[in-house]
Amino acid sequence: MAPDMAVTVGGLAMRNPFTVASGTFGSGREYAALWASRPELVCPIPGKPLSCLGALTTKGVSPQPWAGNDGCRMAETASGVLNAIGLQNPGVEDFCAHDLGWLADQGTPVIVNVCGHSLDQYVQVVERLEESPAAAYEINISCPNVDCGGLSFGVDPKLAAKVVAACRAATRRPLIVKLTPNVTAIADIARAAAEAGADALSLINTVAGLAVDVRRRRLVFDRGVAGLSGPAVKPIALHAVHRVHQAVALPLIGLGGIACLDDVLEFLLAGATAVGVGTANFTDPVIVPRLVGELERWCLDNGVKAVGELTGAAG
Ligand SMILES: Cc1cc2nc3c(=O)[nH]c(=O)nc-3n(C[C@H](O)[C@H](O)[C@H](O)COP(=O)(O)O)c2cc1C
């Protein structure tokens, strides 16, 4: 019998445990076209390739358009990538007018990633989206490469609780809070978010890093700091997922460096209910639908009746 691949993350029903990492999948159109051009990729809803996903997570959306950072925005490292995009996005009005309607019609729930420079800005975005077909919100309190807001909320339990409580008051939809690894005690932030009303947590965002241009004797990124992602961060992400799974009872979306089936299994066994694939989309843009099939086959071959059995099973 086919294994049950469905999971529920903080009230959000997903047909399988896969989503994509915010900021690595645009608003989905390019991937939809690419997946559609690959006849070997079978999707649950004919003609809607993104229905392969358990949920689609959008790039970060702010109240007004953000231009993002000047200068170099991405640089490769030995086993990952540094980025300092600065959450460039066209703002919530433009996002609702041009992207969200189309996305919501692709046969998979849409998690809108929300960013702001202040508590009010997060709430503004959530309030604006309440009448939209967004299925859930992912509150990004963890981006290392914007000037204010973002990371400053995610490193202080009291501030994290304030943002989460304010967003909680603005919506009854599933509220996922995205945590940063750039803290000493991630479980403290997780507990604060849980107590303030989060339905689920996603982790990790990028790890703070730096690159130096030796030839020019300058820092590569204008702001200095950038966010490291990809295979290099996987052990850090796994450690964070495991710690937080032991500290709070909320479902977790685990992400950070996932690039193959074993990575997915590691995150589930360490405590994640669902997983997000990010940087790997850049090197292999059809990796997610392939992993969906591989996980289902693995469950079948290994006598797993429901994928949820794997969550936290490594102890
Ligand atoms: C180019 C790029 C843009 C990103 N933009 C966002 C964003 O807008 N909001 C957010 O919460 N995380 C953002 N992230 C972080 C990812 O969602 C993810 O947490 C991180 O990259 C770790 O996963 P990965 O190693 O699979 O990429 C971005 C990452 C990259 C590489």
The ligand as a Gaussian input file, in Angstrom:
#p B3LYP/6-31G(d) Opt

LIG

0 1
 C       19.384000      33.960000      -2.499000
 C       18.676000      33.702000      -1.211000
 C       17.592000      34.517000      -0.836000
 C       16.921000      34.286000       0.364000
 N       15.852000      35.069000       0.689000
 C       15.150000      34.814000       1.826000
 C       13.974000      35.565000       2.144000
 O       13.517000      36.422000       1.384000
 N       13.336000      35.290000       3.327000
 C       13.785000      34.300000       4.187000
 O       13.171000      34.074000       5.239000
 N       14.882000      33.560000       3.884000
 C       15.566000      33.790000       2.743000
 N       16.663000      33.019000       2.421000
 C       17.083000      31.933000       3.327000
 C       16.524000      30.574000       2.856000
 O       15.113000      30.584000       2.818000
 C       17.004000      29.411000       3.758000
 O       16.558000      29.638000       5.069000
 C       18.517000      29.269000       3.772000
 O       19.067000      29.551000       2.501000
 C       18.959000      27.857000       4.212000
 O       18.484000      26.871000       3.317000
 P       19.376000      26.297000       2.086000
 O       20.738000      25.987000       2.631000
 O       18.639000      25.084000       1.608000
 O       19.418000      27.382000       1.054000
 C       17.344000      33.231000       1.222000
 C       18.431000      32.415000       0.844000
 C       19.094000      32.627000      -0.361000
 C       20.233000      31.712000      -0.748000

